[in-house]
Amino acid sequence: MLKPEETIVNNEFEAEKINDLINEKKIKKIVFTPSKIGIWEVKSHKNNNIYWVDIETKYCSCKGFYYNFMKKACYHISAVSTALSQNAYKIELLSDSEMNDYFNNQIDNLINNNI
């Protein structure tokens, strides 16, 4: 079990990572038009990985979410929530006809980055 001081350091560390993501403009909302389907993307600090976040279901595609979802939410979810509340994110508009290409490219990147 974590000691209180370790929890505080962990929270400060996560707060710093969240601020870095916001300051480095690594949080983006992709909006497809005219359907208005929206997808949140968070670009990794460490590499070119992009994680998908669903604010409503509190889901993230990162490994941390997969391994820790029973304990706590990953910081990407908190980063998107913070960016949303501060209006500190980029918006990219794509047409609905570009949706298949978008997802195919993301899946290709996911597969190629995990090999």
N, C-alpha and C positions, 0 to 999 in steps of 0.2 A: 504494500500500500504506500502511496506517495505521502511524503510529509508535506505540511502546508507550504513551507518555503519552496519546495520543488514544484508545487502546483502554481505558485505565483510566478516563478521563473518561466515555467512552461507557457503560462498565459501571456506573459510579457514577450516571450519569443514568438508566439503565434501572432500577437498584436503587431509586432515589428514586421513579420512576414506579410500580414494583411496590408499594412501601410505601404510596404514595398510594392506589392502587386498593384495597388491603387496609384501610387506615385509613378510607377513605370508604365502605367496605362496598359496593363496586361489583362484587363477585364473588358470583355466585349459582349454585346448582345447582338446576335444575328437575327434579323427580322425578315421573314419572307413575305413578299407582297404579291397579290392582294390578300392572301389568307391571314396575315398577321400572326403566323406561327413564329414564336420566339424561342431562341436557344441561347443560353449563357455559355460563354467560353472563358476559361481562365488559362493563360499560357504559363507554363512552368518557369520557375526561377532557374532551374538547373539545366534544362535542355529545351528542345523545341516541342515537347509534348503539349497537347492541348487537352484540357479536361472539360467535360460537359457537366454543368450544374443545373439541377431543377430545383428552384427555390421552394415551390409548392410541396413537393414530396421530400425535400431535404436529401436529395440524392446527388452524388458526385461520382464521376467515372474514374477517379484516382485510386491507386492501390491502397492508400491510407484509409479511404472510406470502406473499402472491401474488408480490410483486416481489423478495423476499429469501430465499425458502425454500432456495435452493441455497447461500446464504452462512451463514445463521444462523436460528434460530427467533425468532419475534416475542416481545416481552416479555409478551404476553397469556398465552401458554403457560406461561412461567415464573411469572407472577403466579398462575395457577390452581394450579400445582404447589406454590408457596410457601403459598398460602392453605390448600390441602389439608393440607400438613404441619403447619401451625399451627392447624388447625381454625378458621380465620378467614374464614368465608364464610356467606352466608345460604342457607337451604333453602326452596324453595317447592314445595308439594305440589299437584299437579293430577291430576284423574282422567284415566284413559285416554280417556274420552269427550270431554275438552277438548283432546286433542292436535291434532286437525285445526284447530280455531279458533286455538290457540296458533301453529302454523306459518303459517297463513294471515295472521294479524296481523303476524308477524315478516317475512314476505315482503312484505306491503303496506308496512310501515315501511321495509324495505330499498329497495324500488322508489321510494317517495316521497322518501327522503333522498338518493337518487342522481340525481334529475332536476334 
